[in-house]
């Protein structure tokens, strides 16, 4: 019996290292995306932990390793929506706002902060007016996912991703011009 447990520990060590590497690479992008779905920081952090636990279990069961980045975001997306429902937040996706803190980008110097703040508020208003699918596509693309990965995460076609991103970017560009 001890030999079997020893073998299982030996086999899980490389998997742990692989999951830790993915965690270090994708934790912040995953957290930003989950915050964009409208969860509070503590709920978002729990979802991120659950995602990487699910990844470890997925790999330990010998499941395919193809396109793990999209798999991780898909699981995170689904878990975040479930958590949002449990929290009673059945409304539309929200912009990340202040909950993301310093995760979004470093703050500009004081002279640029006011002008940049106005621009960000205008763009966030435009982003919040987007449909849920358009907003999800935009946020996932901002996290570096390819069109195929976004399609897999959201369960829509490549054409749907392209149309959503085109619509979203067009509306953001229009909002930026109106500033």
Secondary structure, 3 states (H helix, E strand, C coil): CHHHHHHHHHHHHHHHHHHHHHHHHHHHHHHHHHHHCCCCHHHHHHHHHHHHHHHHHHHHCCCCCCCHHHHHHHHHHHHHHHHHHHCCCCCCCCCCHHHHHHHCCCCCCHHHHHHHHHHHHHHHHHHHCCCHHHHHHHHHHHCCCCHHHHHHHHCCCHHHHHHHHHHHHHHHHHHHHCC
